[in-house]
Amino acid sequence: MIALAVDGGGFKTDLALVRSDGELLSLVRGPMSSPHHVGLDGCIEVIDGLLAEAVAGAGLDAGARPLTEVAHVLMAGADLPDEERELTEAVDASGWAAQTSAENDTFALLRAGSSNGWGVAVVCGAGFNCVGVSPDGRHARFLALGAITGDWGGGYDVGLAAQMAAARAADGRGSSTSLESAVPAHFGLTDPFELAEEIHRGRVAARRLNELPPVVFAESEHDEVAAGIVDRLAGEVGTFAAAAIERLSLQDEQVPVVLGGGVMRGAPARLIDVVAEQLSTVAPRARVVLELSPPIVGAALLGLDELGAGEEAQERVRREIEAAVARLGDGAAPAPAAVESGGPIDG
């Protein structure tokens, strides 16, 4: 039996075919597939093309319908119930699998970091989102549509805060900060107002502010303004997680709080410590873990769960996908044996 796993985002899409014994048959990568950016039809088109590539690479019968037993499609931008329903219907109609599930990509992170599938996950990448699942299956969800729903904390927000701090330092409105030189230097420029003009005139895409969190993290080691941005991000992460814990009445539980996403993978220990300290006042037994596995691992594990695979198969698929992703060279190194307590948490 074979499971199809998809992790689709605003920058790239990973698709894996895995056997029920945990063998990775194929892993392919393509462009963004988030319906928020490319529309529902565009999303299905991207996945369909990647699936054809994966099927060919695995030596499977491309004409078989359904191609796999189960499919888990985890997608950034599937935030509203109607968006998830429409995505599910489109995936159902695709003929990719006999049984299909389509959900927001936060569920991939949660499954990657929690072996029992419950807890809280906060994704901080290009965007910012949170999901909570209780042991009895209740969900805490957030719209996570950006500033209009009260969110601050994705890569763009952190990058914009850094550029704002750099500009304000340069013209005297703000405190002196090393970001004044470090931010424009990332783009090969020398002055934050030069960068502002390049963005204003469209010569540098505003979207590229997403690239700046590593700059902020590096400067935060010696710069108070950059450290303040890191602390603000940590506070927002902790607030998201605390809200999910309280809505699910998990304050007295040893609740796993799984942090992940492109921004989080490069976060300094300071950020994780601030989140843990904040949560200690809400849920003293909460366990904060930085999950370094790529999200496609979580999507694959959900598929194996549905196929009834055991722990050995789950460990194998994690190991093989992490190795395959590392070969692709996206910087997502395999998760170490222990970040807080040793890979996935037993919820």
URLIN-V24903 format. One line per field, one symbol per residue. psi: psi as a letter, one per 30 degrees, with the letter a starting at -180 (. if undefined). burial: # if it has 16 or more other C-alpha atoms within 10 Angstrom, else .. Layout:
psi: ???
burial: ???
This chain:
psi: kkkkkkjkafelkkkkkklfgfkjekklkaakgkfeegleeeeeeeeeeeeeeeeeefgljffkklelelkjjkkkfieleeeeeeeeeeeeffgeleklkkllfffeeeeefjffglakkjkjbeaklkkkklfggkkjlkehgaefggkkfleeeeeeeeeeeeeeeegffllkkffeeeeeefgglfkffeeeeeeefgfkkfffffffeeeeeefffgkeeeeeeeeeeeeeeeeeeeeeeefghgfglikkjkkaleeefgkleeeeeeeeeefffeifgkjkkjjfkkffeeeeeeeeeffgkaeeeeeeeeeeeeeeeeffhgfilkklekeegibkkj.
burial: .#########..#################.######...#.###.##..##.###...........#############...##..##.###...##.#################.##################....######......####################.....#########......###.##..#......#..############..#.###.##########.######..#.##.#.#############..###.###.###.##########################.#...##..######.##......####.......###.#
